[in-house]
């Protein structure tokens, strides 16, 4: 409870500063609480697990003119930033500490994504053991329904606060549940994390799914000190909303069907008070008549993230709308500037297809392979999201837990969505 009090105090202090500067007050997620210890458990991660989680999260991020190379390098550049043994806590390596002197905000923020989402998936998987947890970049998903920036056509809210990710907890044939997630990181101390969590509470509050103030949320701040082990500070709000159930009389959407951009007017409608309907608050509201549409968007955006991670721009195009960035994955991709899905590897007894990059870490040549289990990828390649989901759900508890492949001669990270990241030194 000390964490909750510290974050509330940080938020109150920020509110006072905004008031002095005559800025609008921020609407923050109310009643954030510490995540129960039974749901956190013991989180055992290897550095390549963090890189894998980060790489999957930013596969659609459009982080550079190099397209696929930029997205993959966004995670691979941290290959030597972390260290720790099987019996120790993870921390920054000597190289990570040196990088922190020059690119503090970038490194802490991106590594924070890896740790935060790994913890979020563990918490939600323990909470919903019969379901699969998919992480979806929030901006990409929201763009299918709302204009977010001046480059987007349609009515814009002008509100810059948005969650960074959605977590969809789903099982075929049942309503899924969506959590808003905000992730931040710092190379400072716990006080900086309190400020970041207070800020994160405003970001997750910008999307409501269903009733006012009932959308479940997770907020994280990863503290990566220059000396000592890292710490992930986390809070949650478990409201009653977030369920994407079918509205009365509507048919479930087939996830294999294409989607096009919608133009919803931004704003979140608060509850009526005394018979009076308040003005909408800034943000984005997924109302009941949009539940099926939003479930459709989340599933296809998640599929796009997988095919992009595997380096297949052609397969990715079918899953994105114009505003979501379909042009980014259209056209010629040279092997020197983009990703090409032309590599195959058998890892831990499973056949994967994907893309590979060879680069140097100091003087050492390293190969990184990212891909998706071949049988699952073929469904995604053919636009068969429904079949992919049925099969990946059935296999959710059967993925290997080994983190080293002797034949590959390097570490391997396999995720429950069927994706893999493997690395090895080339001699």
Residue pairs with C-beta under 8 A, 6 or more apart in sequence:
1 34
3 34
3 194
3 197
3 233
3 235
4 32
4 33
4 34
4 235
6 190
6 194
7 32
7 194
7 197
7 198
7 201
7 235
8 198
9 194
10 194
10 195
10 197
10 198
11 28
11 198
11 201
14 26
14 195
14 198
14 199
15 25
15 26
18 24
18 25
18 26
19 25
26 161
26 202
27 202
27 205
27 281
27 282
27 283
28 198
28 201
28 202
28 205
29 201
29 202
29 204
29 205
29 217
29 219
29 237
30 213
30 237
31 237
32 197
32 201
32 217
32 219
32 235
32 236
32 237
33 235
33 236
33 237
33 238
34 234
34 235
34 236
35 123
35 218
35 234
35 235
35 236
38 126
39 123
39 126
39 127
40 119
40 122
40 123
40 234
41 122
41 126
43 118
43 119
43 122
45 90
45 115
45 118
46 403
46 411
46 413
47 78
47 79
47 81
47 82
47 83
47 84
47 90
48 403
48 411
48 412
48 413
48 421
48 423
49 114
49 118
49 403
49 413
50 78
50 82
50 111
50 114
50 115
50 118
51 75
51 76
51 78
51 79
51 114
51 413
51 421
52 75
52 370
52 413
52 415
52 419
52 420
52 421
53 113
53 114
53 115
53 117
53 118
53 121
53 415
54 74
54 75
54 78
54 110
54 111
54 113
54 114
54 117
55 71
55 72
55 74
55 75
55 76
55 309
55 370
55 421
56 135
56 305
56 306
56 309
56 415
56 417
56 419
57 113
57 114
57 117
57 135
57 137
57 165
58 71
58 74
58 75
58 110
58 113
58 137
59 71
59 305
59 306
59 308
59 309
60 71
60 137
60 140
60 301
60 304
60 305
60 308
60 320
60 324
60 325
61 71
61 74
61 137
62 71
62 325
62 328
63 70
63 71
63 74
64 70
64 71
64 73
65 337
66 73
66 337
66 338
67 313
67 328
67 329
67 333
67 337
67 338
67 339
68 308
68 311
68 313
68 333
68 338
68 339
68 340
68 355
69 336
69 337
69 338
69 339
69 357
71 308
71 339
72 339
72 355
72 357
72 368
72 370
73 357
73 359
74 110
75 110
75 114
75 421
76 357
76 359
76 368
78 96
78 107
78 110
78 111
79 361
79 366
79 368
79 423
80 93
80 95
80 96
80 361
81 92
81 93
81 95
81 96
81 99
81 107
81 111
82 90
82 91
82 92
82 93
82 96
82 111
83 90
83 91
83 92
83 93
83 96
84 90
84 91
84 229
88 229
89 229
89 230
90 229
90 230
91 224
91 225
91 228
91 229
91 230
92 100
92 224
92 225
92 226
92 230
96 107
96 224
97 226
97 227
99 107
100 107
100 108
100 187
100 224
100 226
104 186
104 187
107 187
107 224
108 185
108 186
108 187
108 222
108 224
109 183
109 184
109 185
110 185
111 185
111 222
111 224
112 183
112 184
112 185
112 186
112 220
112 221
112 222
112 224
113 164
113 183
113 185
115 185
115 220
115 222
115 230
115 232
116 181
116 183
116 185
116 220
116 222
116 232
116 234
117 135
117 165
117 181
117 183
119 220
119 232
119 234
120 133
120 135
120 165
120 167
120 179
120 181
120 218
120 220
121 133
121 135
121 167
121 416
123 218
123 234
123 236
124 133
124 167
124 169
124 179
125 131
125 133
125 416
127 169
128 169
128 177
130 171
131 169
131 170
131 171
131 176
131 393
132 169
132 170
132 171
132 389
132 392
132 393
132 396
132 416
132 417
133 167
133 168
133 169
133 416
134 167
134 168
134 170
134 298
134 299
134 302
134 417
135 165
135 166
135 167
135 181
135 302
136 165
136 166
136 167
136 168
136 298
136 301
136 302
136 305
137 164
137 165
137 301
137 305
138 162
138 163
138 164
138 165
138 166
138 180
138 181
138 207
139 148
139 162
139 164
140 301
140 304
140 320
140 324
140 325
141 166
141 294
141 297
141 298
141 301
142 148
142 162
142 207
142 284
143 152
143 261
143 321
143 323
143 324
143 325
144 259
144 261
144 262
144 297
144 301
144 321
144 323
144 324
145 261
145 262
145 263
145 264
145 284
145 290
145 293
145 294
145 297
146 152
146 154
146 156
146 157
146 262
146 263
146 264
146 266
146 284
147 153
147 154
147 155
147 156
147 263
147 323
148 156
148 162
149 156
150 156
152 323
153 263
153 323
154 261
154 263
154 323
155 263
155 265
155 266
156 266
157 266
157 267
157 282
157 283
157 284
158 282
159 206
159 266
159 282
159 283
161 202
161 203
161 205
161 206
161 282
161 283
162 203
162 206
162 207
162 284
163 180
163 181
163 182
163 203
163 204
163 206
163 207
163 217
164 181
164 182
164 183
164 203
165 180
165 181
165 182
165 183
166 178
166 179
166 180
166 181
166 207
166 298
167 178
167 179
167 181
167 218
168 176
168 177
168 178
168 295
168 298
168 299
168 302
169 176
169 177
169 178
169 179
170 176
170 177
170 299
170 389
170 393
171 393
172 386
172 389
172 390
172 393
175 243
175 244
175 245
175 246
176 243
176 244
176 295
176 298
177 216
177 242
177 243
177 244
178 209
178 215
178 216
178 242
178 244
178 286
178 294
178 298
179 215
179 216
179 217
179 218
179 242
180 203
180 204
180 207
180 209
180 215
180 216
180 217
180 218
181 204
181 217
181 218
181 219
181 220
182 200
182 201
182 203
182 204
182 217
182 218
182 219
182 220
183 200
183 220
183 221
183 222
184 193
184 196
184 197
184 199
184 200
184 220
184 221
184 222
185 196
185 221
185 222
185 223
185 224
186 192
186 193
186 196
186 221
186 222
186 223
186 224
187 224
187 225
187 226
188 223
188 225
189 223
189 225
190 223
190 231
190 233
192 221
192 223
193 221
193 222
193 223
193 231
193 233
194 221
194 233
196 221
197 219
197 220
197 221
197 233
197 235
200 219
200 220
200 221
201 219
201 235
203 219
204 215
204 217
204 218
204 219
204 237
205 217
205 283
206 282
206 283
206 284
207 215
207 283
207 284
207 285
207 286
208 214
208 215
208 241
208 268
208 283
208 284
208 285
208 286
209 215
209 241
209 242
209 243
209 244
209 286
209 294
210 241
210 242
210 243
210 286
210 287
210 288
211 240
211 241
211 271
212 268
212 269
212 270
212 271
213 239
214 239
214 240
214 241
214 242
215 237
215 239
215 241
215 242
216 236
216 237
216 238
216 239
216 241
216 242
217 236
217 237
217 239
218 234
218 235
218 236
219 234
219 235
219 236
220 232
220 233
220 234
221 232
221 233
222 230
222 231
222 232
222 233
223 230
223 231
223 232
223 233
224 230
243 291
244 286
244 291
244 292
244 294
244 295
245 291
246 252
246 291
246 292
247 288
247 289
247 291
247 292
250 289
250 292
252 292
253 292
253 293
253 295
253 296
254 386
255 296
255 299
255 300
255 385
255 386
255 389
256 383
256 384
256 385
256 386
257 296
258 318
259 293
259 296
259 297
259 300
259 321
260 321
261 321
261 322
261 323
261 324
262 293
264 284
264 290
266 282
266 283
266 284
267 280
267 281
267 282
267 283
267 285
268 280
268 281
268 282
268 283
268 284
268 285
269 277
269 278
269 280
269 281
269 285
269 287
270 278
270 280
270 281
271 278
272 278
286 294
299 385
299 389
300 319
300 320
300 385
301 319
301 320
301 324
302 417
303 319
303 380
303 385
303 388
304 316
304 319
304 320
304 324
306 372
306 377
306 380
306 417
306 418
306 419
307 315
307 316
307 319
307 341
307 372
307 377
307 380
307 381
308 316
308 329
308 339
309 354
309 370
309 371
309 372
309 419
310 341
310 353
310 354
310 355
310 370
310 371
310 372
310 377
310 419
311 338
311 339
311 340
311 341
311 342
311 343
311 354
311 355
311 370
311 371
312 339
312 341
312 355
312 377
312 381
313 329
313 330
313 331
313 333
313 338
313 339
314 329
315 341
315 380
315 381
316 329
317 326
317 329
317 330
318 383
320 326
320 329
333 339
333 340
339 355
340 355
341 353
341 354
341 355
341 371
342 355
343 353
343 354
343 355
343 356
343 369
343 371
344 351
344 352
344 353
344 354
344 374
345 351
345 352
345 354
345 369
345 371
345 408
345 422
346 352
346 407
347 369
347 405
347 408
347 412
347 414
347 420
347 422
348 400
348 402
348 405
348 412
348 414
349 400
350 373
350 400
350 414
350 420
351 373
351 374
351 375
352 369
352 371
352 372
352 373
352 374
352 377
352 420
353 371
353 372
353 374
353 377
354 369
354 370
354 371
354 372
354 377
354 420
355 369
355 370
355 371
356 367
356 368
356 369
356 370
357 367
357 368
358 365
358 366
358 367
358 368
358 426
359 365
359 366
359 368
360 366
364 425
365 425
365 426
366 423
366 424
366 425
366 426
367 410
367 423
367 424
367 426
368 421
368 422
368 423
369 420
369 421
369 422
369 423
370 419
370 420
370 421
370 422
371 377
371 419
371 420
372 380
372 418
372 419
372 420
373 418
373 420
375 391
376 388
376 391
376 392
376 418
377 418
379 385
379 387
379 388
379 391
380 388
392 416
392 417
392 418
395 418
396 416
399 414
399 415
399 416
400 414
402 412
403 411
403 412
403 413
404 410
404 411
404 412
405 412
405 422
408 422
408 424
409 424
409 425
410 422
410 423
410 424
410 425
411 422
411 423
411 424
412 420
412 421
412 422
413 420
413 421
413 422
414 420
